[in-house]
């Protein structure tokens, strides 16, 4: 279902199903471009850490956290680049709707993986700077922020949109205030 689909296969736009799939894929790719930049910066930061003079002084927990963070960043990058590979493999095979659907799921899994990578990165840095208890608190806060902004906020907005749509279909839409 597209962002402007009413849930019954009807779109508020005057476009064919293929045009909608093309637009949805283009919008998804734009979202992935924004996300991918952040993943690349995180990954580059992590790659340079192992070559810093202080790296050998990390304890086994910190080294484990580093490797976990590095692997989560790699996996996130793989999920975020997979839509391009799926598109390339299925290009001109009449599978745009399926490409959009699979790519959207890959992006969602990538966001979860990225949230874990960011959480792990914060754990590592705060652990090194202040200690493990503080690192755990900061990591938990990071995970809550990501879950709130990337998970709960879209759910809340989606519920509001659904309620407003039900009101407008029943003829009792709000006046635009509030």
C-alpha positions, 0 to 999 in steps of 0.5 A: 500500500502506498503512502496515499492509498486509502486502504482499498487500492484507491489513490488520491493521485491520478496515476496508474499502479506502475506510476505509483510503484515508480514514485514509491521506489523513487521516494524510498531511494531518496530516504535511503540516500539520507540514511546511507550517509549516516551509516557511512559516517558511522562505519568510517568512524568505526574503521578508524578506531582500531588504528588509534593509539588508545585502542589496545588499552580497551578491555574485552567488553569494549573490544566486544562492543566495538566488533558488535558495533562494526558488524551492526553497521556493516549489516545496516549498510547491507540492508540499505543497499540491498534495494539497489541490488534487488532493483538491478537483478529484476530490472525490466522484468515487470516486478516494480511493485514487488521490488518496492515491497521487498525494498521497503521491508529491507529498509525497515530491517535496516532501520532496526539494525541501524538503531542497534548500531547507534546504540552500540556505538554510544555504549562503546564511547560512553563506556570508554569515556565514563565507564560501563554503567554510564555507557549502559544508561546512555545506550538505553537512552539512545535506543529509546530515542530511536524507537520513539522517533523511528517506531512510535512516532510514525505509528502515532501519526499513522493512527491520527491520519487514519482517524482523520480519514475516518472522520472525513469519510463520515462527513464529520471532519474537523475544521482544520483547527488544533 
